[in-house]
Amino acid sequence: MIKKLLTSILITLLFTVNVFASNTSVSIDINNNVANIKLTGINENIHALQLDIIDENGNTGIVFEPSQKFTYNFFTETNENGKTTMSIVIDNGGSLTQNGTLDIGSLIFKNKPNLNETVKLELVNLGDSLKGESSEIKANITIKEDSTETTTSSNNSNSGSSSSGGGANIGTSDNKTEVTTQDTNNQETKPEDKPAANIDIEKMYPVIRQSNFSDTANHWANEPIKYLADRGIINGMNDNTFAPNNNITRAEFITLLAKMDNININKYKADNFTDVPSDAWFNPYVDWASKNGITSGTSETTFAPNDNITREQMAVMIERFANYKGFKLDNNKEQINFTDNTNISSYAISSVSKVQQAGIINGRPDGSFAPKSNATRGESAQMIYTMLTIQ
């Protein structure tokens, strides 16, 4: 119902049913970090409204910019699951529309939102009958990238379909990275840093099960593996084994990050990498990573999904994922001058330094970083665990 932020005249309304227009629709166009909102099918007698929208990504610091000089209130609320509900309340005292269409304005996010398709809209009629009604309806959400439409969907259906293949064993239960440009040497460029958000990891990733892998009990990464597995962030090869010493591929690691972002795989389909087939289980996860700046691939046309990920590649992806999610990477550790610093690729130098000083990734006992060495499933669990627990 209309919240207390409405003017006193609206608070006194007696709400009855059957005034919500059956043909009223909500359209939300998302272009990067901006969501433009429009209503159609609005009765001319509607003088006030409240629209509630949920961001599954839990953005904070959201700004509302009305399209015209409305009398309005805007507020946000984070629920216990880490999702953010945004409420736009408009009360102009006169009719809001003359032609059935209302351009409400824009929501501006620090990070790209993931808006739930179900919104709550309350329309208030200040005619003779003083009627109003609240209704939940499905919004038509259109996703655009760089002003070019790429996907139109009812967002966040969160199908949760299981993947087949190796990558399914490293991700979560289905619950923006390298979109960057390439330099002249086809190396990934560094995206702009974003301010750290106020993150509650325990609410974002609650415990959903109790894992018990027989092959990790005496492994040095047992605690991180169990922490992540219990929260559905990472899976074993099966219910009993995790294979912590097995290498992890680029596709598997990207899948882990994508599922931590709780993506809707139906929104993504990669067609820019020649080695990412349209029917591959990892296709939507690679597309998510490419569109959101976590990976730009090994070249402009290849991703190398089945290659084992290297330590420097992992450092780059972790730093960009943390930046995308608003996770903080504070300088908690003294910077290490690795003996093989000259072997670190130029595009990865900054990322390696940041994740090392944040305590997420360390060097080898001999003082080297081993940037081109492969990372294991246990190492990936340790790094993700550290990234989360330092928030």
Secondary structure by P-SEA (a helix, b strand, c coil): cccccccccccccccccccccccbbbbbbbcccbbbbbbcccccccccbbbbbbccccccbbbbbbccccccccccccccccbbbbbbbbbccccccccccccbbbbbbccccccccbbbbbbbbcccccccbbbbbbcbbbbbccccccccccccccccccccccccccccccccccccccccccbbbbccccccccccccccccccbbbbbcccccccaaaaaaaaaaaccccccccccccccccccaaaaaaaaaaaaccccccccccccccccccccaaaaaaaaaacccccccccccccccccccaaaaaaaaaaaaaaacccccccccccccccccccccccaaaaaaaaaaccccccccccccccccccaaaaaaaaaaaaaac
